[in-house]
Amino acid sequence: MRPTALSVSLALPVAAAATIALGVAPVHADGSIGGLDTGSGSSDNTPKHYGKLGRKDAPNGVRSINTWVYSPSRAANGAYRVGSKVGVRWNSVIDAGDQISGPECKMTVRISGPKTPGPYKTKQCTLKYAWKLNVPGTYIARVTDSISGASNAVRFTVK
């Protein structure tokens, strides 16, 4: 059945409304499995919330960390090419819902997978970091703030 002009004109506003509704979904979700907080990554700009919330009494106020897959190159069929720079982009959020952009955090960024480099450490609460990955497989990039205890992770594939 071919789409008619009427069905297409009705489908576009519905799709736009669904996209907006998904964009304002709750910020916090716990996807931890047996103490391992993992997420499923994508190349879009939608944050992935599979982490652990920070302590309410944390000095820097961080309650959650939003993560996205970050890569200067595009994903093909949901996977990145061998030799691509792929990593994680994140921002930290306090209870009021505001994003922290300064150096009030103590972040450790680790990647796990078939062959991985050592961790990256920074005081920046919002940043991006990528590795050049030359071995195919599934990787998990995890961002942890040791001050608040908040963490989040995003998963991606290199083929």
C-alpha positions in Angstrom: 0.0 0.0 0.0 1.4 3.3 -1.0 1.3 6.3 1.4 -1.1 9.0 0.4 -0.5 12.7 0.8 -3.0 12.7 3.7 -1.4 9.8 5.5 2.1 11.4 5.2 0.8 14.8 6.4 -0.8 13.1 9.4 2.3 10.9 10.2 4.8 13.8 10.3 3.2 15.7 13.3 2.7 12.4 15.2 6.4 11.5 14.6 7.5 14.9 15.7 5.4 14.7 18.9 6.8 11.3 19.7 10.3 12.6 19.2 9.7 15.5 21.6 8.0 13.2 24.1 11.1 10.9 24.1 13.4 13.9 24.5 11.7 14.9 27.8 11.7 11.5 29.2 12.9 11.2 32.9 16.6 11.9 33.2 17.3 9.1 35.7 17.0 5.4 35.0 18.9 2.5 36.6 19.9 -0.1 34.1 22.5 -1.8 36.3 22.8 -5.5 35.9 24.4 -7.3 38.8 26.4 -4.2 39.8 27.5 -3.5 36.3 25.9 -0.4 34.9 25.9 -0.6 31.1 24.1 1.2 28.3 23.4 0.7 24.7 25.0 3.4 22.6 24.0 5.0 19.4 25.3 7.6 17.1 22.4 10.0 17.6 22.4 12.9 20.1 20.1 11.2 22.6 21.6 10.8 26.0 21.7 7.2 27.4 20.8 6.8 31.0 22.0 3.5 32.4 24.0 4.7 35.3 24.1 5.1 39.1 22.8 8.3 40.8 25.2 10.3 42.9 24.9 10.9 46.6 22.4 13.6 47.7 25.0 15.1 50.0 27.9 15.2 47.4 30.0 18.4 47.7 29.8 19.1 44.0 26.0 18.3 43.8 26.2 15.9 40.9 23.2 13.6 40.8 23.5 12.0 37.4 25.7 11.8 34.4 24.3 11.7 30.8 26.3 9.9 28.2 26.3 9.7 24.5 28.6 7.9 21.9 31.0 10.5 20.6 32.8 10.0 17.3 34.0 12.5 14.6 33.2 9.8 12.0 29.7 8.4 11.3 28.5 5.0 12.2 27.5 2.6 9.4 24.6 0.3 10.3 25.0 1.1 14.0 28.7 0.2 14.1 31.9 2.2 13.8 34.7 1.2 11.4 38.0 -0.2 12.7 40.5 2.6 13.1 37.8 5.2 13.9 38.1 7.5 16.9 35.1 6.6 19.1 34.4 7.5 22.7 32.0 9.1 25.0 30.5 12.6 25.5 29.0 13.4 28.9 27.5 16.1 31.0 26.8 16.1 34.8 23.4 17.2 36.2 22.6 18.5 39.7 19.3 18.0 41.6 17.9 21.3 40.2 18.3 19.9 36.7 21.1 22.3 35.8 24.2 21.1 33.9 27.6 21.6 35.5 30.2 22.9 33.0 33.2 23.6 35.3 36.0 21.6 37.0 34.1 20.6 40.1 34.2 16.9 39.4 36.8 14.1 39.6 35.9 12.1 36.5 37.5 8.8 35.4 36.7 7.6 31.9 37.3 3.9 31.3 36.7 1.8 28.2 36.3 -1.9 28.3 36.3 -4.2 25.3 38.7 -6.5 23.3 41.7 -4.2 23.5 41.6 -1.0 25.5 43.9 1.8 26.6 44.2 3.0 30.2 41.7 5.3 31.9 41.4 9.1 31.2 41.0 11.4 34.2 39.7 15.0 34.3 38.1 17.5 36.7 35.7 18.7 34.0 32.1 17.7 34.7 31.1 18.1 31.0 33.4 17.0 28.2 34.1 14.4 25.5 36.9 11.9 25.0 37.6 9.5 22.2 40.0 6.7 21.5 41.3 5.3 18.2 40.1 1.7 18.2 41.8 -0.7 15.9 40.3 -4.0 17.1 36.7 -5.0 16.2 34.2 -5.8 19.0 31.8 -4.4 21.5 33.1 -1.7 23.8 31.6 0.0 26.9 32.8 3.5 27.8 32.1 4.3 31.5 32.2 7.8 33.1 32.4 7.9 36.9 32.6 10.9 39.3 34.4 9.8 42.4 33.2 12.8 44.4 29.5 12.1 44.1 29.6 8.4 43.1 27.5 9.0 40.0 28.4 6.9 37.0 27.0 6.1 33.6 28.1 4.0 30.6 27.4 3.7 26.9 28.0 0.7 24.7 29.0 0.8 21.0 30.4 -1.6 18.4 33.5 -1.4 16.2 33.5 -3.6 13.0 
